[in-house]
Amino acid sequence: MAYLVPAEFVTKMVDAGEAKIFMSTRDTLIRAYMAGAILALAAVFAITVAVQTGSFLVGSMLFPVGFIMLYLMGFDLLTGVFVLTPLALLDRRPGVTVKGVLRNWGLVFSGNFAGALTVAAMMAFVLTMGFNTEPGAVADKLADVGEARTLGYAEHGTAGWLTIFLGGMLCNWMVSMGVVGAMISTHVSGKAIAMWMPIMLFFFMGFEHSVVNMFLFPFAMMMGGDFSIMDYMIWNEIPTALGNLVGGLAFTGLTLYSTHYKTAPKRNLVTTAASRNTADLAKV
């Protein structure tokens, strides 16, 4: 499966972050649009499987197919660039600036949202025959989830907002492991396995993913979900995105960067041995 050791794939992470910052506006938007659309379709697929089989575990096991497809195609999710682009800034790559990183995040957010919203509108039309029939069990389930994960959090005030934030952190801890997983092998099978494991975990645990939510909540509103755009932004999208940023960067990006790329000085074995001998003599 051509496994790359951490020192090798972390270098690829920094290189990828640099490349994304300097990518053209057109290419960044198109890649982000396709990523948002594919992940939205994967979410519909997983929920459909869960509703029809009665097993959310089965749906969660199949959801990663969307993530795997979009990363094999080289498309970009906001959760991924949250982790990769700051590493190029930390590494002081020539021309990489805070403004460049923020520009990339803004473009990827916009592209992801547009792609997810497109799929939300298309699926709403398909499931209702052009809004002429009842949407069915899958749409009803998604609408219920939309209400529960906005108004349900709002009922708890600050504690609810922090719950979303922490859910976002936990989510992108796992999702960013999937992003890195795409870099640890040169074979498609190795990449797919490495991406599948953490993505299944995040989806089954119900952690908050900012891009999945870009589809989920607009679709829920189209299906009659009783919450507003402001409810969605304040009580889900904003704290989720912030949590995704902190969790992915802190738990995955910085830990790998600091221990496999910018490693601390190795211990001096001679000094260590001398200290041990001194300690042994003190016991005599």
C-alpha angles and dihedrals in degrees: 000000000000097000116201118215117241095257088059100045094042088057087053089052092056092044091050092050091052093048093051092052092055096041116119120262092243095052093044093052095046094048092046092047092054092046092053092047096048094046090050091053090049090053091052090047094050094047091047090053091047093050095045096045097034088230120110088186091064091049090049092050090055100041093082091070088081094049092047092050096050095048093046086055092051096245122151134236125195089237090058099048089047086068104034107042098055089057090063088052092050090048089054094232110188112271095008111131139168088252090055092051092049091047090055092049092050094050094046091047090051094047094046091049093049092049094047092046091051091055091045091056093044094048092046089054094045096047093050102037090245094326091303100110138042110281098230137226098309094053091044090053092051092048091052091050090051092056095043093051095050112028090028090060093040090060089067097049115200093003089055092049091050090048090057091046093052090045087054091051093051091046097055092042085067099033092051088052085058091050090052089044089065088062102047097076137040092210124083092228092053093048092048095051093046092050096042098060102059094036092056090050095052094047096048092048091053096235118169117263115186095212096046087050090053085068101032101056101041088048091049090052091050088052092054102270108171101233136090135242089253090052088054095047099043099035099040126358099050099045090039093054092046091049091048090053096049097040098047095044097042100041101035115011100044097036093054093040095050098044103035104026109025095027124181118252114281118251116263104248094198092053091045092052092047091051090051092051091049090052091049091051091051089059092055 
